[in-house]
Amino acid sequence: MDDITASLDPKTTNEIIDLLVRLKEDHTILVITNREDLINRADKIFYLNKGKVKSYKSLEELKEKINSESEVLI
C-alpha cells in the first residue's frame, strides 16, 4: 500500500495533513504511513511488527518504550 501523499507536491501534502489534523478533532482517522510528519501528529500509534500489533501508545510513550528496549522504529 502506498502512502496517500507519496506522489503529491509539498504544498498539497501539507494541505492534506492540515485537513486531517482539523478532522481528527471530531472524527476517528486511521492513517497508514511511514511519514514522520504524519506520525508526529497522531494521538495514538499502532506499532506493527510482522503483522501483529506490538504497541498502542502515544508517540512519546512509544519513543520511551523503544529507547528503553533498544528497538528501532521502522
C-alpha positions as CSV (number, residue, x, y, z in Angstrom):
1,M,0.0,0.0,0.0
2,D,1.4,3.4,-1.0
3,D,1.2,6.4,1.2
4,I,-1.7,8.7,0.0
5,T,0.7,11.7,-0.3
6,A,3.6,9.8,-2.0
7,S,3.2,11.5,-5.4
8,L,1.9,14.9,-4.3
9,D,3.8,18.2,-4.2
10,P,4.8,19.5,-0.8
11,K,2.1,22.2,-0.8
12,T,-0.8,19.8,-1.4
13,T,0.7,17.3,1.0
14,N,0.7,20.0,3.8
15,E,-2.9,20.9,2.9
16,I,-3.9,17.3,3.4
17,I,-2.1,17.0,6.6
18,D,-3.7,20.2,7.9
19,L,-7.1,18.9,6.9
20,L,-6.5,15.6,8.7
21,V,-5.4,17.5,11.9
22,R,-8.6,19.5,11.8
23,L,-10.8,16.5,11.1
24,K,-9.4,14.4,14.0
25,E,-10.9,16.9,16.4
26,D,-14.3,15.2,16.0
27,H,-13.5,12.1,13.8
28,T,-11.6,8.9,14.2
29,I,-9.0,8.8,11.4
30,L,-6.8,5.8,10.6
31,V,-3.7,6.6,8.6
32,I,-1.2,4.1,7.4
33,T,2.1,5.9,6.8
34,N,5.8,5.9,7.3
35,R,5.9,9.7,7.0
36,E,7.3,11.2,10.2
37,D,5.4,14.4,9.8
38,L,2.1,12.5,9.9
39,I,3.3,10.2,12.7
40,N,4.2,13.2,14.8
41,R,0.6,14.5,14.7
42,A,-1.0,11.2,15.7
43,D,-2.8,10.9,19.0
44,K,-2.1,7.2,19.3
45,I,0.1,4.9,17.2
46,F,-0.2,1.2,16.5
47,Y,3.3,-0.1,16.1
48,L,3.2,-3.3,14.0
49,N,5.9,-5.9,13.8
50,K,5.5,-8.8,11.4
51,G,1.8,-8.0,11.0
52,K,1.0,-8.0,14.7
53,V,0.3,-5.0,17.0
54,K,3.3,-4.7,19.2
55,S,2.3,-1.4,20.9
56,Y,-0.6,1.1,21.1
57,K,0.6,4.3,22.6
58,S,1.1,8.0,22.2
59,L,4.3,9.0,20.2
60,E,6.1,10.0,23.4
61,E,5.2,6.7,25.2
62,L,6.3,4.7,22.2
63,K,9.6,6.5,21.9
64,E,10.3,5.9,25.6
65,K,9.5,2.2,25.2
66,I,11.6,1.8,22.1
67,N,14.5,3.6,23.7
68,S,14.3,1.5,26.8
69,E,14.2,-1.7,24.8
70,S,16.9,-0.6,22.3
71,E,14.5,-1.1,19.4
72,V,14.3,0.9,16.3
73,L,11.1,2.3,14.6
74,I,11.0,1.1,11.0
